[in-house]
Amino acid sequence: MSGAWWQHAYGGAPMVKVKGFPRALYSPDAAAQGRQPSVDGPDVVAYKRTVSRAGRWPWQAFDDAYSNGFAHGRAGGNVGDSGVAGVQRQQGIEATGWVGEVTFNALRSIVVPDGLPHAGEMAMDATAAGLVDQAYERFHAAAAGIDLGPMESGGKGVRAQDLTHATSGIPLYPAFDDVWYTDRDVLAPEALAVTRTGGASHGVAFYADGDSGLRWWFGHLNVAPAVGRRFARGAVIGTVAYDARAPHVHVGINVERLWGSGKQMTHRSDYTHGAPLVGAQLDAGHAL
């Protein structure tokens, strides 16, 4: 084929086998477009190895941070510094610099072109594939089988709940209601840390990050705990606020840290039951 290797699409081969797609990756500047920047992980190292072997990132001791530079390329326009977006352009993929399943599959299938070290080999080598598998276990399947406790003593565990409605004004936190008594203790379903407090239609609310990777929104409580406070699984996190209609705690669950930005569990929107159980969706690693 005529022309330099970067002037035409990479050659391809059957995709390198891995356990699955770990998650979508978003660089820090994606926050300006409403995306949650990705936390560090072994999949980032895997893609840096792959993109470097493909000639579009310098070979080095790679860190696990998904930086703006690696996502979009460094200033200067050099092919060897063009990062994920450079591979995307070469393969005819929209050059967002973010890693979705299309880019993931491209990285698994491209062959190192002639003129580069390891020409003819898969760009994603065995080390990179192993790192992808580690990331899959950590991010995609991390919540499978986790033991989420009940919201009240003697109640039904969260895994056995189904999500009956969205959280009004807070996207990607589908929810269920529970603990139907004023001043009744509400329990932590897992070990978690409070990240933010706020109001609700009655009572107060707070956000928390669970140790499993889930994020939570608990609403309609009497008092919100302080930001930074940690709770063990089963500890009392608050009490149900008074509501003349039907006192309850609202439990919103966000899965973006596990499944990728913009992802959420399947839920009803009309406060009726019948959606797939929380536990079944977590075990599947995706919405059912």
Secondary structure, DSSP 8 states (H G I E B T S, - for coil): --S-GGGS---B-S----S-----B--GGGGGGT-------HHHHHHHHHHHHTTSS--S---S---HHHHH--TT--GGG-HHHHHHHHTT----S-B-HHHHHHHHHBB--TTSTTTTSBSS-HHHHHHHHHHIIIIISTTTT----BSSTT--BGGG-B--B--TT-TT--EEEE--STT-EEE-SSSEEEEEEEE-SSSEEEEEEETTS-EEEEEEES----TT-EE-TT-EEEEB---SS---EEEEEE-HHHH-TT------SSS-S-S-BHHHHHHHTS--
